[in-house]
Structures are given as C-alpha cells and as structure tokens.
Amino acid sequence: RNALIAAFLPYYKNYHLAVEFVDKNMIRRKHNKNSRYRRAYRKCTMNRFNYFVTFTYDGKKMSVDEFKTKLKDYLSNKVKRDGWKYLGVWEGWDGSVRLHFHALMYISDEALPGENYVETKYNPVTKQMETHTRNTEFNEKFGLSTIEEIIPQIRYHAYNYITKYMNKGGKMMMSRNCPTFIKCGIK
C-alpha cells in the first residue's frame, strides 16, 4: 500500500488524495477478484461437468502460440459439433512452468474422442510412481494429457483446483454454453 501511495503521489495535489485513490482501487480490485471467484464457482456448480482434463504443451509438436490457438479451435469445434461444455484455466502462462490448461468438461459418452488408457510412470519431481488416465486423441494433437472422471463425492475438489489457479493469476477460458444462472419465467 505504501509503495503504491508513493508511486501515485506525484500525480495528485496532496497526500490524502493519493491515499484515497489507492484505497478505493484496492477495495475495487478485491471486490472484482471475489466476484470473479464467485461467478466461476457458480458456473462450476450449475453445469454437469463429468471430466477433469489437463492438456500439457509439447514443444516437439508445435510452438506455444500454435498450442493456444489449436486448443481453442479444437474446443470451440467440439462445443459446436458435439455439445461439449468446458471451463478451464491456463497455468504457466507467465513461463514459470510448462504451459498447460486445466479444464472441467462435460463430454457425453458418445462424443468422447479417442481411447482412454491407464499409464504408470515414475515422476522425478515427486520421486514416486504415478498412475494417470490418458486419452489417445488428446495426446496425439496436443502433447501430454490426463483425463479423470469427476465423481460426485470429489467434484468440489476439482472445482477448488480450477478456482485456485484462477486466483493465482491464471487466465480463465470457458465455452459460451455454460450458464451462470437458472433462467425461468414466473407466471
């Protein structure tokens, strides 16, 4: 707060006006962050997401920009053609980790692409064997992917995972067919 006040002080006539501006905008930013979080969580609970999917960028297949546009185009086509719904957040956008996209998705059983298979590998970061379900089409098109079915008992853990990355500054992306509110008429 003090650093912001010092930065804005040259633009205001006196100290009190700079303090008022900084305080007002800090409250506004906090309100906007909380509103974004509530809206995202409402979207999570209003839609019947049945899969938690992570798409991880593979530098051998394409560039970062190609990955972003290919994934957006792919998801857009699946929404239009197969009735998918998704709500996801980008992680690694700032380059801190390998770019990947975490998404809650609704995919009907008939529209699930490729084949799912289970893979067990050693993870050098955690120094443990890990088992993940992968999808052949997602891996072929984008790089590494994990797909997990969301069961009712743990769905809130998936919702919290998505909103956690949103609060860390991840950019959110969602399909247009994800309602936030129930729309009905009253007679």
Long-range contacts (C-beta under 8 A, 24 or more apart in sequence): 1-26, 33-167, 36-166, 36-172, 37-163, 37-166, 37-167, 39-180, 40-87, 40-162, 40-163, 40-166, 40-172, 41-159, 41-163, 42-180, 42-181, 43-87, 43-174, 43-178, 43-179, 43-180, 44-87, 44-104, 44-158, 44-159, 44-162, 44-163, 45-159, 46-178, 46-179, 46-180, 46-181, 46-182, 47-85, 47-87, 47-104, 47-106, 47-178, 47-179, 48-106, 49-85, 49-87, 49-104, 49-105, 49-106, 49-150, 49-155, 49-158, 50-105, 50-106, 50-107, 50-149, 50-150, 51-104, 51-105, 51-106, 51-107, 51-147, 51-148, 51-149, 51-150, 52-102, 52-103, 52-104, 52-105, 52-147, 52-148, 52-150, 52-158, 52-161, 53-88, 53-102, 53-103, 53-105, 53-135, 53-138, 53-145, 53-146, 53-147, 53-148, 54-100, 54-101, 54-102, 54-103, 54-145, 54-146, 55-100, 55-101, 55-103, 55-138, 55-142, 55-143, 55-145, 56-98, 56-99, 56-100, 56-142, 56-143, 56-144, 56-145, 57-92, 57-98, 57-99, 57-100, 57-142, 57-143, 58-142, 58-143, 58-144, 61-142, 61-143, 64-99, 67-99, 67-142, 67-143, 68-99, 70-141, 70-142, 71-101, 71-142, 72-173, 74-141, 74-142, 75-103, 75-175, 76-175, 78-107, 78-111, 78-113, 79-175, 79-176, 79-177, 82-107, 82-108, 82-111, 83-108, 83-111, 83-177, 84-111, 84-175, 85-175, 85-177, 85-178, 86-173, 86-174, 86-175, 86-178, 87-162, 87-172, 87-173, 87-174, 87-175, 87-178, 88-162, 88-172, 88-173, 88-174, 89-162, 89-165, 89-166, 89-170, 89-171, 89-172, 89-173, 90-165, 90-170, 90-171, 90-172, 90-173, 91-165, 91-168, 91-170, 93-169, 93-170, 93-171, 94-169, 101-173, 102-161, 102-162, 102-165, 103-162, 104-150, 104-158, 104-159, 104-162, 113-137, 113-138, 114-138, 114-140, 116-147
